[in-house]
Amino acid sequence: MTSNAADSAAGRAAKAAEQERLRDLARLRRVRDLIDREYTQPLDVEMLARGANMSAGHLSRQFRLAYGESPYAYLMTRRIERAMALLRGGDLSVTEVCFAVGCSSLGTFSTRFTELVGVPPSVYRSDPMLAAGSIDTTGIPACIAKQVTRPVRITPSRTAANAATR
């Protein structure tokens, strides 16, 4: 094989790899959009992967690379965002909110809510200061307000890092 032929073959392989990466990103975007639309439905990684023509493992790895969290973590964050809004309304009980956002277990819902928000849903619902949020979003475009008020998973490493910067 000549040098030009080897370079040409390498170029074709790189182009094919880039095209596959772009196809994967499009499929991942469709999975994320499906989660955003259907978060109240029972969704699991296997079902999402089948819809994207990927294996569950490949979907999970690629989703984490693209969006920084697993499909399940993204789904739960979306559900907790909606639960926060419903709890601020104050019309529904914590149990009703749990089922309204697509969770089937009150215990799992409360655990994930506490991980993301920092307080249990019952405390969030009963404390007007927490429910009102500590960030005033008046005058901020909705797309930015959603970004700055999005719950962030509280982990021991993140807590330690925050303590070290204070």
C-alpha positions in Angstrom: 0.0 0.0 0.0 1.4 3.4 -1.0 1.6 6.3 1.4 -1.2 8.1 -0.5 -3.5 5.1 -0.4 -2.8 4.7 3.4 -3.6 8.4 3.9 -6.8 8.1 1.8 -7.9 5.0 3.8 -7.2 6.8 7.1 -9.1 9.8 5.9 -12.1 7.7 4.9 -12.1 5.9 8.3 -11.9 9.2 10.2 -14.8 10.6 8.1 -16.9 7.5 8.8 -16.1 7.7 12.5 -17.2 11.4 12.5 -20.4 10.6 10.7 -21.2 7.8 13.2 -20.5 10.2 16.1 -22.9 12.8 14.6 -25.6 10.1 14.1 -25.1 9.1 17.8 -25.5 12.7 18.9 -28.7 13.1 16.9 -30.1 9.9 18.5 -29.1 11.1 22.0 -30.8 14.4 21.4 -34.0 12.5 20.5 -33.7 10.4 23.7 -33.3 13.6 25.7 -36.3 15.2 24.0 -38.3 12.1 24.7 -37.4 12.3 28.4 -38.4 16.0 28.4 -41.8 15.2 26.8 -42.7 12.0 28.5 -41.1 12.3 32.0 -44.4 11.4 33.6 -44.5 8.0 31.9 -42.6 4.9 33.1 -39.4 5.2 31.2 -36.3 2.9 31.5 -32.9 2.9 29.9 -33.7 -0.3 28.0 -36.8 1.2 26.4 -35.0 4.4 25.6 -32.1 2.4 24.1 -34.4 0.4 21.9 -36.0 3.6 20.5 -32.5 4.9 19.7 -31.3 1.6 18.1 -28.5 1.3 20.7 -27.7 -1.1 23.4 -28.6 0.1 27.0 -24.9 0.2 27.9 -23.9 2.2 24.8 -26.8 4.7 25.3 -25.8 5.2 29.0 -22.1 5.7 28.2 -22.8 8.1 25.2 -25.5 10.0 27.1 -23.2 10.6 30.0 -20.4 11.8 27.7 -22.7 14.1 25.9 -24.8 15.5 28.8 -22.7 14.8 31.9 -25.2 12.5 33.6 -26.9 9.1 32.9 -30.3 9.0 31.3 -31.9 7.9 34.6 -30.3 10.8 36.5 -31.5 13.2 33.7 -35.0 11.8 34.0 -35.1 12.1 37.8 -33.7 15.7 37.6 -36.5 16.5 35.1 -39.1 15.0 37.4 -37.7 16.8 40.5 -37.8 20.1 38.6 -41.5 19.6 37.9 -42.1 18.5 41.4 -40.6 21.7 42.8 -43.0 23.7 40.7 -46.0 21.6 41.8 -44.9 21.8 45.5 -44.5 25.6 45.2 -48.2 25.7 44.1 -49.1 24.1 47.4 -52.3 22.6 46.1 -51.1 19.0 46.0 -49.7 16.7 48.8 -46.2 15.3 48.5 -47.7 11.9 47.5 -49.9 13.4 44.8 -46.8 15.3 43.4 -44.8 12.1 43.5 -47.3 10.3 41.3 -48.0 13.4 39.1 -44.4 13.6 38.0 -44.2 9.9 37.1 -42.5 8.4 40.2 -44.0 5.1 41.4 -42.3 5.0 44.8 -42.7 7.8 47.4 -39.5 6.7 49.1 -37.4 6.9 46.0 -39.0 10.2 45.1 -38.2 11.7 48.5 -34.7 10.4 48.5 -33.9 11.8 45.0 -35.7 15.1 45.8 -33.5 15.5 49.0 -30.4 14.6 47.0 -31.1 17.2 44.4 -32.8 20.0 46.4 -31.1 19.6 49.8 -34.3 19.2 51.8 -37.1 16.7 51.8 -40.2 17.5 49.7 -42.4 18.0 52.8 -40.0 20.6 54.1 -39.8 22.3 50.7 -43.6 22.4 50.5 -44.1 23.8 54.0 -41.4 26.5 53.9 -42.4 29.4 51.8 -38.8 30.8 51.6 -37.5 27.5 50.2 -40.4 27.1 47.8 -40.0 30.7 46.6 -36.4 29.9 45.8 -33.4 32.0 46.8 -32.8 33.3 43.2 -34.9 36.2 42.0 -35.6 35.4 38.3 -37.6 38.5 37.6 -36.5 40.0 34.3 -34.4 36.9 33.4 -35.3 35.1 30.2 -37.1 31.8 30.9 -34.4 29.7 29.3 -31.7 31.2 31.6 -34.0 31.1 34.6 -34.5 27.4 34.1 -30.8 26.8 33.9 -29.9 28.7 37.1 -32.8 27.2 39.1 -32.2 23.6 37.9 -31.5 21.3 40.9 -28.0 20.0 41.2 -27.3 16.6 42.6 -25.7 17.0 46.1 -22.8 14.5 46.5 -20.2 14.1 49.3 -17.4 15.2 46.9 -19.4 18.3 45.8 -20.2 19.2 49.4 -16.5 18.9 50.3 -15.5 21.0 47.4 -18.0 23.7 48.3 -16.8 23.7 51.9 -13.2 24.0 50.8 -14.0 27.2 48.7 -15.6 29.0 51.6 
